[in-house]
Amino acid sequence: MSDEAEFPAPALLSSTIVDSAAEAAEAVQAAGVLDLGIRVFNRLVPDTDADDDSLVEEWVVEVYTSTPAVDPDVEEE
């Protein structure tokens, strides 16, 4: 048997795209109240409403069944 503790990954409940950081922050607060895990990141995507090659920022909010477990004895590189 291995000495390493196994931490199961939480299950993804939903993935939502929002237009602003304020909406993403609201989702983070709601997940905290419900004791759910959350992952938030932003990305640039082509602006479908523009005729040029401009980009717009969107925020992706992923909600999980729980926060991921972290082994305190393992250092990140």
Residue pairs with C-beta under 8 A, 6 or more apart in sequence:
4 71
5 71
7 68
7 69
7 70
7 71
8 69
9 68
10 37
10 64
10 65
10 66
10 67
10 68
11 64
11 65
12 62
12 63
12 64
13 36
13 63
13 64
13 65
14 62
14 63
15 60
15 61
15 62
15 63
16 27
16 60
16 61
16 62
16 63
17 58
17 59
17 60
17 61
18 24
18 27
18 58
18 59
18 61
19 58
19 59
20 59
21 42
21 59
23 59
24 40
24 42
24 59
24 61
27 38
27 40
27 61
27 63
28 38
28 40
28 61
31 37
31 38
31 63
32 38
35 66
36 63
36 64
36 65
36 66
36 67
37 63
37 64
37 65
37 66
37 67
37 68
38 61
38 62
38 63
38 64
38 67
39 61
39 62
39 64
40 59
40 60
40 61
40 62
41 59
41 60
42 57
42 58
42 59
42 60
43 57
43 58
43 60
44 55
44 56
44 57
44 58
45 55
45 56
45 58
46 53
46 54
46 55
46 56
47 54
47 55
47 56
